[in-house]
Amino acid sequence: MTLIPSGGGVFEVMVDGDLVFSKKATKRHPEYREIEQALQGR
């Protein structure tokens, strides 16, 4: 896992180059379980 700092309130989670969560698109922070589920099986 690598944390890449950014600005402007953007929070995105990418797994193997695939976007699995975007705060910019959903207008909210993810729940822990959402990230956990996105990482399972990868």
DRENKEFI-806684 format. One record per atom (N, C-alpha, C): residue in one letter; atom name; z, y, x. Coordinates in nm, 2 decimals, always signed. Last residue first. Layout:
<recs>
REC  code  site      pz      py      px
REC     A    CA       Z       Y       X
...
</recs>
This chain:
<recs>
REC  code  site      pz      py      px
REC     R     N   -0.43   -0.94   -0.78
REC     R    CA   -0.52   -0.87   -0.69
REC     R     C   -0.49   -0.91   -0.55
REC     G     N   -0.24   -1.03   -0.96
REC     G    CA   -0.36   -1.10   -0.95
REC     G     C   -0.47   -1.03   -0.86
REC     Q     N   -0.09   -0.71   -1.02
REC     Q    CA   -0.08   -0.86   -1.03
REC     Q     C   -0.22   -0.92   -1.03
REC     L     N   -0.14   -0.44   -1.03
REC     L    CA   -0.13   -0.50   -0.90
REC     L     C   -0.13   -0.66   -0.91
REC     A     N   -0.12   -0.38   -1.30
REC     A    CA   -0.24   -0.36   -1.24
REC     A     C   -0.25   -0.42   -1.10
REC     Q     N   +0.15   -0.44   -1.35
REC     Q    CA   +0.05   -0.52   -1.41
REC     Q     C   -0.09   -0.51   -1.34
REC     E     N   +0.27   -0.23   -1.20
REC     E    CA   +0.30   -0.37   -1.17
REC     E     C   +0.19   -0.46   -1.22
REC     I     N   +0.18   -0.01   -1.35
REC     I    CA   +0.14   -0.03   -1.21
REC     I     C   +0.16   -0.17   -1.17
REC     E     N   +0.31   -0.06   -1.59
REC     E    CA   +0.17   -0.04   -1.59
REC     E     C   +0.11   -0.07   -1.45
REC     R     N   +0.58   -0.06   -1.53
REC     R    CA   +0.52   -0.19   -1.57
REC     R     C   +0.37   -0.18   -1.56
REC     Y     N   +0.64   +0.21   -1.48
REC     Y    CA   +0.64   +0.12   -1.37
REC     Y     C   +0.56   -0.01   -1.41
REC     E     N   +0.40   +0.42   -1.65
REC     E    CA   +0.53   +0.35   -1.65
REC     E     C   +0.52   +0.25   -1.54
REC     P     N   +0.24   +0.71   -1.50
REC     P    CA   +0.25   +0.57   -1.55
REC     P     C   +0.39   +0.52   -1.56
REC     H     N   +0.24   +1.04   -1.65
REC     H    CA   +0.27   +0.95   -1.54
REC     H     C   +0.28   +0.81   -1.59
REC     R     N   -0.04   +1.19   -1.83
REC     R    CA   +0.10   +1.14   -1.82
REC     R     C   +0.12   +1.06   -1.69
REC     K     N   -0.31   +1.23   -1.87
REC     K    CA   -0.22   +1.34   -1.89
REC     K     C   -0.07   +1.30   -1.90
REC     T     N   -0.51   +1.05   -1.82
REC     T    CA   -0.41   +1.02   -1.93
REC     T     C   -0.32   +1.13   -1.96
REC     A     N   -0.65   +1.17   -1.61
REC     A    CA   -0.72   +1.12   -1.73
REC     A     C   -0.63   +1.10   -1.85
REC     K     N   -0.45   +1.23   -1.43
REC     K    CA   -0.55   +1.34   -1.47
REC     K     C   -0.62   +1.30   -1.60
REC     K     N   -0.34   +0.99   -1.37
REC     K    CA   -0.26   +1.09   -1.45
REC     K     C   -0.35   +1.20   -1.50
REC     S     N   -0.49   +0.69   -1.38
REC     S    CA   -0.52   +0.83   -1.35
REC     S     C   -0.43   +0.92   -1.44
REC     F     N   -0.52   +0.36   -1.25
REC     F    CA   -0.44   +0.46   -1.33
REC     F     C   -0.48   +0.60   -1.28
REC     V     N   -0.71   +0.22   -1.11
REC     V    CA   -0.64   +0.15   -1.22
REC     V     C   -0.55   +0.24   -1.30
REC     L     N   -1.01   +0.23   -0.95
REC     L    CA   -0.91   +0.32   -1.01
REC     L     C   -0.84   +0.24   -1.12
REC     D     N   -1.07   +0.03   -0.67
REC     D    CA   -1.09   +0.05   -0.82
REC     D     C   -0.97   +0.13   -0.87
REC     G     N   -1.02   -0.01   -0.40
REC     G    CA   -1.13   +0.08   -0.44
REC     G     C   -1.15   +0.10   -0.59
REC     D     N   -0.80   -0.18   -0.42
REC     D    CA   -0.92   -0.23   -0.36
REC     D     C   -1.04   -0.14   -0.40
REC     V     N   -0.67   +0.03   -0.65
REC     V    CA   -0.65   -0.10   -0.59
REC     V     C   -0.78   -0.16   -0.55
REC     M     N   -0.52   +0.35   -0.70
REC     M    CA   -0.64   +0.27   -0.67
REC     M     C   -0.60   +0.14   -0.61
REC     V     N   -0.39   +0.58   -0.90
REC     V    CA   -0.36   +0.46   -0.83
REC     V     C   -0.49   +0.38   -0.82
REC     E     N   -0.32   +0.93   -0.89
REC     E    CA   -0.41   +0.82   -0.92
REC     E     C   -0.37   +0.70   -0.84
REC     F     N   -0.24   +1.24   -0.97
REC     F    CA   -0.17   +1.11   -0.94
REC     F     C   -0.26   +1.00   -0.98
REC     V     N   -0.25   +1.58   -0.92
REC     V    CA   -0.33   +1.46   -0.94
REC     V     C   -0.25   +1.34   -0.89
REC     G     N   -0.14   +1.83   -0.88
REC     G    CA   -0.08   +1.74   -0.98
REC     G     C   -0.16   +1.62   -1.01
REC     G     N   -0.25   +1.97   -0.66
REC     G    CA   -0.30   +2.00   -0.80
REC     G     C   -0.24   +1.91   -0.90
REC     G     N   -0.31   +1.73   -0.39
REC     G    CA   -0.25   +1.85   -0.45
REC     G     C   -0.30   +1.87   -0.59
REC     S     N   -0.19   +1.44   -0.21
REC     S    CA   -0.30   +1.53   -0.26
REC     S     C   -0.23   +1.65   -0.33
REC     P     N   -0.13   +1.17   +0.01
REC     P    CA   -0.09   +1.29   -0.05
REC     P     C   -0.21   +1.37   -0.10
REC     I     N   -0.15   +0.84   -0.03
REC     I    CA   -0.23   +0.95   +0.02
REC     I     C   -0.19   +1.07   -0.05
REC     L     N   +0.01   +0.55   +0.06
REC     L    CA   +0.03   +0.67   -0.02
REC     L     C   -0.05   +0.78   +0.05
REC     T     N   -0.08   +0.22   +0.05
REC     T    CA   -0.09   +0.34   +0.13
REC     T     C   -0.08   +0.46   +0.03
REC     M     N   +0.00   -0.12   +0.08
REC     M    CA   +0.00   +0.00   +0.00
REC     M     C   +0.00   +0.12   +0.09
</recs>
